[in-house]
Amino acid sequence: MSEFDPAPASQLYGRRHGKTLRQSQKGYLSEDLGDLAPQGITIEQNPERLTVTPESIFGDARPVWLEVGFGGESTWSIWPRATPTSA
């Protein structure tokens, strides 16, 4: 196998499935997620598939920071000081 061949299916680094949610977490998702979800991005809300911008979601032209993969949550203590307007 060369370095460009995909890894065999048995060689997985990570989870195939996430952990099962606790009942309280399921409740939070069903009760609160709709209010927290950005509006205007679903097919029903935006059938013409117009461009969605941070300004159309948040109502102003603030800078947007996107963190993918929170890891050990080490950045949660850094972000408020580094980006005061992001809180």
C-alpha positions in Angstrom: 0.0 0.0 0.0 1.4 3.4 -0.9 1.1 6.6 1.1 -1.8 7.7 -1.1 -4.0 4.6 -0.7 -6.9 5.0 1.7 -6.5 3.3 5.0 -8.3 0.0 5.3 -11.7 0.1 7.0 -10.4 -1.6 10.0 -7.8 1.2 10.6 -10.0 3.9 12.0 -8.6 6.8 14.1 -11.5 8.2 16.0 -15.1 7.3 16.6 -17.5 5.6 14.1 -20.4 6.8 16.2 -20.6 9.5 18.9 -21.5 8.8 22.5 -25.2 8.3 23.3 -26.9 11.5 24.6 -28.2 11.6 28.1 -31.9 12.3 28.5 -31.2 15.9 29.7 -29.1 16.5 26.5 -31.9 15.1 24.3 -34.3 17.5 26.0 -32.0 20.5 25.5 -31.8 19.6 21.8 -35.5 19.2 21.3 -36.4 22.3 23.4 -33.7 24.8 22.7 -32.0 24.0 19.4 -34.7 25.7 17.3 -34.2 29.0 19.0 -30.4 28.8 18.7 -30.3 27.7 15.0 -29.5 30.5 12.4 -32.6 31.5 10.5 -32.9 31.7 6.7 -30.6 28.8 5.8 -33.0 25.9 5.4 -34.7 24.9 2.1 -38.0 26.0 3.5 -36.8 29.4 4.6 -34.5 30.0 1.6 -35.9 28.0 -1.4 -34.0 30.1 -3.9 -30.8 29.2 -2.1 -29.7 32.8 -1.9 -26.3 33.5 -0.3 -26.4 33.6 3.4 -24.0 36.0 5.1 -23.1 36.5 8.7 -24.8 39.9 8.5 -28.1 38.2 7.4 -27.9 35.8 10.3 -26.7 38.2 13.1 -28.1 41.5 11.8 -24.8 43.3 11.7 -21.4 43.0 10.0 -19.5 41.7 13.1 -16.5 39.5 12.5 -17.3 35.8 12.8 -15.0 33.2 14.4 -15.6 29.5 13.7 -13.9 26.9 15.7 -14.2 23.3 14.6 -13.3 20.6 17.0 -13.2 22.0 20.5 -10.7 19.4 21.8 -9.9 19.9 25.5 -11.7 23.2 25.7 -8.4 25.0 26.2 -9.4 27.9 23.9 -12.6 28.6 25.8 -10.5 30.5 28.4 -8.5 32.3 25.7 -11.2 33.6 23.3 -12.9 36.2 25.6 -9.7 38.0 26.1 -8.4 37.6 22.6 -11.7 38.6 20.9 -13.8 40.7 23.3 -16.6 41.2 20.8 -17.1 37.5 20.2 -18.6 36.8 23.6 
